[in-house]
Amino acid sequence: MDWIVDLFNKLIEFLYRLIISLVDMIKDVFIWALDEILSLCQSLLDWVFAFFEPMDISQYLTAIPSEVSWVLSAIGLPQGLSIILASLVARLLLQLIPFTRLGS
């Protein structure tokens, strides 16, 4: 008769370990999904911030003299244009949100 009790105790221990393993697996699935979502957000942010890098306008405007292009770069025109572009993008994005149209 002891073998039945021993078998039942082993079954209970097996079921307990199975439940603990299933809980760990469910936690791991949620952590994996969160990691994938965050890596996707990171890649999207990298893609968006690539647009906000300062533009070097001297390579596009070859018709102007080199001294003028140097002065424009020295006074920070590329950075200023990047700031203006970022503010325009932010304003357009805020216009897409329904309840933020109070000021415009």
Contacts in CASP RR format, 6 or more apart in sequence:
PFRMAT RR
TARGET T0000
AUTHOR 0000-0000-0000
METHOD contacts of the structure
MODEL  1
MDWIVDLFNKLIEFLYRLIISLVDMIKDVFIWALDEILSLCQSLLDWVFA
FFEPMDISQYLTAIPSEVSWVLSAIGLPQGLSIILASLVARLLLQLIPFT
RLGS
51 85 0 8 1.000
52 82 0 8 1.000
52 85 0 8 1.000
52 86 0 8 1.000
53 82 0 8 1.000
54 78 0 8 1.000
54 79 0 8 1.000
54 82 0 8 1.000
55 78 0 8 1.000
55 81 0 8 1.000
55 82 0 8 1.000
56 73 0 8 1.000
56 78 0 8 1.000
57 69 0 8 1.000
57 72 0 8 1.000
57 73 0 8 1.000
57 77 0 8 1.000
57 78 0 8 1.000
57 81 0 8 1.000
58 66 0 8 1.000
58 69 0 8 1.000
58 70 0 8 1.000
58 72 0 8 1.000
58 73 0 8 1.000
61 69 0 8 1.000
72 78 0 8 1.000
91 104 0 8 1.000
94 100 0 8 1.000
95 101 0 8 1.000
95 104 0 8 1.000
END
